[in-house]
């Protein structure tokens, strides 16, 4: 290694214009780095805000999934009572409880998936567990809804379980 300045080093050291050009180049590089870092940080903040909003929007998903079996049991109780032909106040109480539960879920963005007999089967919203021939419906139509499906905002929480025509 040579500890003595080379000819170009002494030229740069002696030439103020060359030193100024070097300093300006270093400053430009530093400013460019600062701008990139600032843009990266702004992108990070925007991405973080979107992720927080999404997390808040879907935060109740796990609780809703846990509540759906209880809703299904209320639905079964209402259907059994209707088949038995009862119009007892207890049945009306179960129906009111079921309606209240649906209202609470709706306040949090959780709504039933529309699945009715005769509608076209949508594999994104319905889960077919069986196919049956049907003289009344063309192929690919819902014949029967076995379990109500639910969505939270724009995501499927649980698809509707259906029987589809062949």
C-alpha positions as CSV (number, residue, x, y, z in Angstrom):
1,X,0.0,0.0,0.0
2,X,1.1,3.4,-0.8
3,X,0.4,6.0,1.9
4,X,1.4,8.9,-0.4
5,X,-1.2,10.6,-2.4
6,X,-1.4,9.8,-6.1
7,X,-1.3,12.4,-8.8
8,X,-5.1,12.3,-9.2
9,X,-5.7,12.6,-5.5
10,X,-3.4,15.7,-5.3
11,X,-5.1,17.1,-8.3
12,X,-8.6,16.7,-6.7
13,X,-7.3,18.0,-3.4
14,X,-5.7,21.0,-5.1
15,X,-8.6,21.7,-7.5
16,X,-11.6,23.3,-5.7
17,X,-13.9,22.7,-8.7
18,X,-13.2,19.0,-8.6
19,X,-13.7,18.8,-4.9
20,X,-17.0,20.7,-5.3
21,X,-18.1,18.3,-8.0
22,X,-17.3,15.3,-5.7
23,X,-19.2,16.9,-2.8
24,X,-22.2,17.7,-5.1
25,X,-22.2,14.1,-6.4
26,X,-22.1,12.7,-2.8
27,X,-24.9,15.1,-1.9
28,X,-27.0,14.0,-4.9
29,X,-26.5,10.4,-3.9
30,X,-27.5,11.1,-0.3
31,X,-30.6,13.1,-1.4
32,X,-31.6,10.2,-3.7
33,X,-31.1,7.7,-0.9
34,X,-33.2,9.9,1.4
35,X,-36.0,10.1,-1.1
36,X,-36.1,6.4,-1.7
37,X,-36.1,5.8,2.1
38,X,-38.9,8.3,2.5
39,X,-40.9,6.6,-0.3
40,X,-40.3,3.2,1.2
41,X,-41.5,4.4,4.6
42,X,-44.6,6.0,3.2
43,X,-45.4,2.7,1.3
44,X,-44.8,0.8,4.6
45,X,-47.2,3.1,6.5
46,X,-49.9,2.8,3.8
47,X,-49.5,-1.1,3.7
48,X,-49.6,-1.2,7.5
49,X,-52.8,0.9,7.6
50,X,-54.5,-1.4,5.0
51,X,-53.5,-4.5,6.9
52,X,-54.8,-3.0,10.2
53,X,-58.1,-2.0,8.5
54,X,-58.5,-5.5,7.1
55,X,-57.7,-7.1,10.4
56,X,-60.3,-5.0,12.1
57,X,-62.8,-5.7,9.4
58,X,-62.5,-9.5,9.8
59,X,-61.6,-9.7,13.5
60,X,-64.9,-11.3,14.5
61,X,-64.6,-14.2,12.0
62,X,-63.4,-16.7,14.5
63,X,-66.2,-15.8,17.0
64,X,-68.8,-15.9,14.2
65,X,-67.6,-19.4,13.1
66,X,-68.0,-20.6,16.7
67,X,-71.5,-19.1,16.9
68,X,-72.8,-20.6,13.7
69,X,-73.4,-24.1,15.1
70,X,-75.6,-22.5,17.8
71,X,-77.5,-20.7,15.1
72,X,-77.9,-24.0,13.2
73,X,-79.4,-25.6,16.3
74,X,-81.9,-22.8,16.6
75,X,-82.7,-23.2,13.0
76,X,-83.3,-27.0,13.5
77,X,-85.5,-26.3,16.5
78,X,-87.7,-23.9,14.5
79,X,-88.0,-26.4,11.6
80,X,-88.8,-29.3,14.0
81,X,-91.5,-27.1,15.7
82,X,-93.0,-26.1,12.3
83,X,-93.2,-29.7,11.2
84,X,-94.8,-30.6,14.5
85,X,-97.4,-28.0,13.8
86,X,-96.8,-26.1,17.0
87,X,-97.3,-22.4,17.5
88,X,-96.4,-22.4,21.2
89,X,-94.9,-19.3,22.8
90,X,-91.7,-21.2,23.4
91,X,-91.4,-21.6,19.6
92,X,-92.0,-17.9,19.1
93,X,-89.2,-17.2,21.6
94,X,-86.8,-19.4,19.7
95,X,-87.7,-17.6,16.5
96,X,-87.2,-14.3,18.2
97,X,-83.8,-15.4,19.5
98,X,-82.8,-16.5,16.1
99,X,-83.8,-13.2,14.6
100,X,-81.9,-11.3,17.3
101,X,-78.8,-13.4,16.6
102,X,-79.1,-12.6,12.9
103,X,-79.3,-8.9,13.7
104,X,-76.3,-9.0,15.9
105,X,-74.3,-10.8,13.2
106,X,-75.4,-8.3,10.6
107,X,-74.2,-5.4,12.7
108,X,-70.7,-6.9,12.4
109,X,-71.0,-7.5,8.7
110,X,-72.0,-11.1,8.9
111,X,-74.9,-12.0,6.6
112,X,-76.5,-15.2,5.4
113,X,-75.7,-16.3,1.9
114,X,-78.7,-16.3,-0.4
115,X,-79.3,-19.9,-1.4
116,X,-82.8,-20.9,-2.4
117,X,-84.1,-23.9,-4.3
118,X,-84.1,-23.1,-8.1
119,X,-81.2,-20.7,-8.0
120,X,-78.1,-21.5,-10.0
121,X,-75.3,-23.3,-8.1
122,X,-72.3,-21.0,-7.4
123,X,-69.3,-23.0,-6.3
124,X,-67.8,-19.8,-4.8
125,X,-70.8,-19.5,-2.4
126,X,-72.3,-23.0,-2.2
127,X,-70.9,-26.4,-1.3
128,X,-72.6,-29.3,-3.2
129,X,-72.7,-32.4,-1.0
130,X,-74.9,-34.3,-3.4
131,X,-76.4,-34.3,-6.9
132,X,-79.8,-35.6,-7.8
133,X,-81.8,-35.9,-11.0
134,X,-84.7,-33.5,-11.1
135,X,-87.5,-33.3,-13.6
136,X,-88.5,-29.8,-12.3
137,X,-85.0,-28.1,-12.5
138,X,-82.4,-27.9,-15.1
139,X,-78.9,-29.2,-14.3
140,X,-76.8,-27.1,-12.0
141,X,-79.7,-25.7,-9.9
142,X,-80.1,-25.8,-6.1
143,X,-82.7,-28.4,-5.1
144,X,-82.4,-28.2,-1.3
145,X,-80.4,-26.1,1.2
146,X,-79.0,-28.4,4.0
147,X,-77.1,-25.7,5.9
148,X,-77.3,-22.0,5.7
149,X,-74.1,-20.3,4.5
150,X,-72.7,-17.0,5.8
151,X,-70.3,-14.4,4.6
152,X,-68.4,-11.6,6.4
153,X,-68.3,-8.5,4.3
154,X,-67.0,-9.8,1.0
155,X,-65.5,-13.1,2.3
156,X,-67.2,-16.5,2.6
157,X,-67.3,-17.5,6.3
158,X,-69.0,-20.8,5.6
159,X,-70.5,-21.8,2.2
160,X,-74.1,-22.9,2.0
161,X,-74.4,-26.7,1.9
162,X,-76.7,-27.7,-0.9
163,X,-78.1,-30.5,-3.0
164,X,-77.8,-29.7,-6.7
165,X,-79.8,-31.0,-9.7
166,X,-78.0,-33.2,-12.3
